Amino acid sequence: MNNTVLRPLYKELGFRSTRGDRFPTNIFPNIIEPGTKLGSISRDLAEELGVPRTIDVIEPATHDTGSAVAAAPIDEDSAYISCGTWSLVGVELDRPLINRKAMEYNFTNEGGAFNTIRFLKNVQGMWFIEQIRASLIRRGYNYSYQELTEMASKASGFKSFIDPDDPRFLVPLDMIEEIMKYLDETKQEKPDGIGGLVRIVLESLAMKYRYVIERMEDLTGKKLRR
């Protein structure tokens, strides 16, 4: 078992077992920075695609979110939200932020492009809408995502809220029923239709993003303006 693999402050790999045994870092591969030229495409691939072998292979930011953040027009006063099935809410820093409060808030440090650190927290995302739509399809209502969004835009706002990160929403048997039970247990008003239900989810996600950003400001000392 290991308790140390990445040494984030030094951007190198190491290994120390739970028994205290230490292994030399030279047995691990180097950490390659995004933007590094790795070589050229292989002969077989070049022939398959009908392109010259002079095309360079460049190391990306390893993950689609990392590459998206690198391309986003953000600055020191900006946060980013990458929202798909799950959401990543974070900022770019020039070094890892590692302290007890960051651990308690459950933030993480991920390597970014151009020697940056993506300091972020994972939050629920459009998983709710995917599961609501799946629940509706089982009931015989095959609404598109656009139709669900349009219904939500016409519903009354700020009626009730859920905590998107409540574990009960991770793998519910039926997302609609689980949300309704949550509203019952917290003595909140139930929506009067599907549009209202979707709106509750979207507004709750927005509030969760705000909650995370406020804690990010506390941790980093930044005043995030956009």
C-alpha positions in Angstrom: 0.0 0.0 0.0 1.2 3.5 -0.7 0.5 6.9 0.8 2.7 9.1 -1.3 3.1 8.9 -5.1 3.0 12.4 -6.4 5.1 15.1 -4.8 3.0 18.1 -6.0 5.3 20.9 -4.8 8.2 19.4 -6.7 6.3 18.0 -9.7 7.9 14.6 -9.4 6.8 11.1 -8.5 8.0 9.2 -5.4 6.8 6.3 -3.4 6.7 5.6 0.3 4.9 2.5 1.6 2.8 2.5 4.7 5.7 0.6 6.3 8.0 3.6 5.7 10.0 1.9 2.9 11.1 4.5 0.3 11.8 3.8 -3.4 14.1 5.9 -5.6 12.3 8.4 -7.8 14.3 7.4 -10.9 12.3 4.2 -11.3 9.3 6.4 -12.2 8.8 8.1 -15.6 9.2 11.9 -15.7 6.1 14.1 -15.5 5.8 15.7 -18.9 4.4 19.3 -19.1 1.5 20.0 -21.5 2.8 21.4 -24.8 5.9 19.1 -24.8 6.7 17.7 -28.3 6.8 13.9 -27.9 7.8 13.1 -31.5 6.1 12.6 -34.8 3.1 10.4 -35.8 3.9 6.8 -36.7 4.4 5.6 -40.2 1.3 3.3 -40.1 -0.9 6.1 -38.9 0.5 8.6 -41.4 -0.2 6.1 -44.2 -3.7 5.3 -42.9 -4.6 9.0 -42.8 -2.7 10.0 -45.9 -0.7 12.7 -44.2 3.1 13.3 -43.9 5.0 11.9 -41.0 6.2 15.4 -40.2 3.1 16.1 -38.1 4.2 16.5 -34.5 2.6 14.7 -31.5 2.2 17.3 -28.7 1.3 16.4 -25.1 -2.1 17.9 -24.2 -3.3 18.9 -20.7 -4.1 15.2 -20.3 -7.8 15.7 -19.7 -10.5 17.4 -21.7 -11.2 19.7 -18.8 -7.6 20.6 -18.5 -7.4 21.5 -22.2 -10.7 23.5 -22.0 -9.4 25.5 -19.0 -6.1 26.2 -20.9 -8.2 27.6 -23.8 -10.6 29.6 -21.7 -10.1 33.4 -21.4 -9.8 33.5 -17.6 -7.5 35.6 -15.5 -6.6 35.8 -11.8 -10.0 37.2 -10.8 -11.9 34.4 -12.7 -13.2 31.0 -11.7 -14.3 28.4 -14.2 -17.1 25.9 -14.2 -16.9 22.9 -16.5 -20.3 21.4 -16.4 -21.2 18.0 -18.0 -22.5 14.9 -16.2 -20.4 16.2 -13.3 -19.1 19.7 -12.7 -15.6 21.0 -11.9 -15.5 24.4 -10.2 -12.1 25.9 -9.8 -9.4 28.5 -10.4 -5.9 28.5 -11.8 -3.0 28.9 -9.4 0.7 29.0 -9.9 1.4 26.4 -7.2 -0.6 23.7 -5.3 -2.6 24.9 -2.3 -2.3 22.2 0.4 -3.6 22.8 3.9 -6.0 21.4 6.4 -8.9 23.7 5.4 -8.5 22.7 1.7 -8.7 19.1 2.8 -11.8 19.7 4.9 -13.5 21.5 2.1 -12.5 18.6 -0.2 -10.7 20.6 -2.8 -8.0 19.1 -5.0 -5.0 20.2 -7.0 -4.6 19.0 -10.6 -1.8 19.9 -13.0 -2.7 22.4 -15.7 -1.1 23.8 -18.8 1.7 26.4 -18.8 2.9 25.4 -15.3 -0.4 26.1 -13.6 -2.4 24.2 -11.0 -6.1 23.7 -11.4 -7.4 24.1 -7.9 -10.9 22.7 -8.0 -13.8 20.8 -6.4 -16.0 18.2 -8.0 -19.7 19.0 -7.9 -22.8 17.2 -9.3 -23.9 18.4 -12.8 -26.3 17.4 -15.5 -26.5 13.9 -14.1 -29.8 15.1 -12.5 -31.2 16.1 -15.9 -30.1 12.8 -17.5 -31.7 10.8 -14.8 -34.9 12.9 -14.7 -35.2 12.4 -18.5 -34.6 8.6 -18.0 -37.4 8.5 -15.3 -39.8 10.3 -17.6 -39.0 7.9 -20.5 -39.9 5.0 -18.2 -43.2 6.7 -17.6 -43.8 7.1 -21.4 -42.7 10.8 -21.8 -39.8 11.1 -24.2 -39.0 14.8 -23.8 -35.8 16.2 -25.4 -33.3 18.1 -23.3 -34.4 21.3 -25.2 -38.0 20.7 -24.2 -37.1 20.1 -20.6 -35.1 23.4 -20.6 -37.9 25.3 -22.2 -40.4 24.0 -19.6 -38.0 25.0 -16.8 -37.7 28.5 -18.2 -41.5 29.0 -17.9 -41.8 27.7 -14.4 -41.7 29.8 -11.3 -38.3 30.2 -9.7 -36.7 29.9 -6.3 -39.5 27.8 -4.8 -37.4 25.0 -3.3 -33.8 23.7 -3.3 -31.9 20.4 -3.0 -28.3 19.7 -2.0 -27.0 18.4 -5.3 -24.1 16.6 -3.5 -26.3 14.6 -1.1 -25.2 11.0 -1.6 -28.9 9.9 -2.1 -28.8 11.4 -5.6 -25.7 9.4 -6.8 -27.5 6.2 -7.8 -31.3 6.6 -7.1 -33.7 4.0 -8.4 -35.8 6.9 -9.7 -34.5 10.5 -9.6 -37.9 12.2 -9.7 -39.1 10.2 -6.7 -35.8 10.8 -4.8 -36.1 14.6 -5.3 -39.7 14.5 -4.2 -38.8 12.5 -1.1 -36.0 15.1 -0.3 -38.5 17.9 -0.6 -40.9 16.1 1.7 -38.3 15.4 4.3 -37.1 19.0 4.3 -40.6 20.4 4.3 -40.3 22.3 1.1 -42.8 23.1 -1.6 -43.1 20.5 -4.4 -43.1 21.6 -8.0 -46.4 21.5 -9.9 -44.9 20.0 -13.1 -41.8 18.7 -14.8 -40.7 22.2 -15.7 -40.7 23.2 -12.0 -38.8 20.1 -11.1 -36.0 20.8 -13.6 -35.9 24.4 -12.5 -35.4 23.3 -8.9 -32.4 21.2 -10.0 -30.8 24.0 -12.2 -31.2 26.6 -9.5 -29.9 24.3 -6.8 -26.8 23.6 -9.0 -26.3 27.4 -9.4 -26.5 27.9 -5.6 -24.0 25.0 -5.1 -21.6 26.6 -7.5 -21.9 29.8 -5.5 -21.3 27.9 -2.3 -18.1 26.3 -3.7 -16.8 29.6 -5.1 -17.2 31.4 -1.8 -15.1 28.7 -0.1 -12.6 28.9 -2.9 -12.3 32.6 -2.2 -11.8 31.8 1.5 -9.0 29.3 0.7 -7.2 31.4 -2.0 -7.7 34.9 -0.6 -8.9 35.9 -4.1 -12.0 38.0 -4.8 -13.5 36.2 -7.8 -15.4 38.6 -10.0 -16.4 36.3 -12.9 
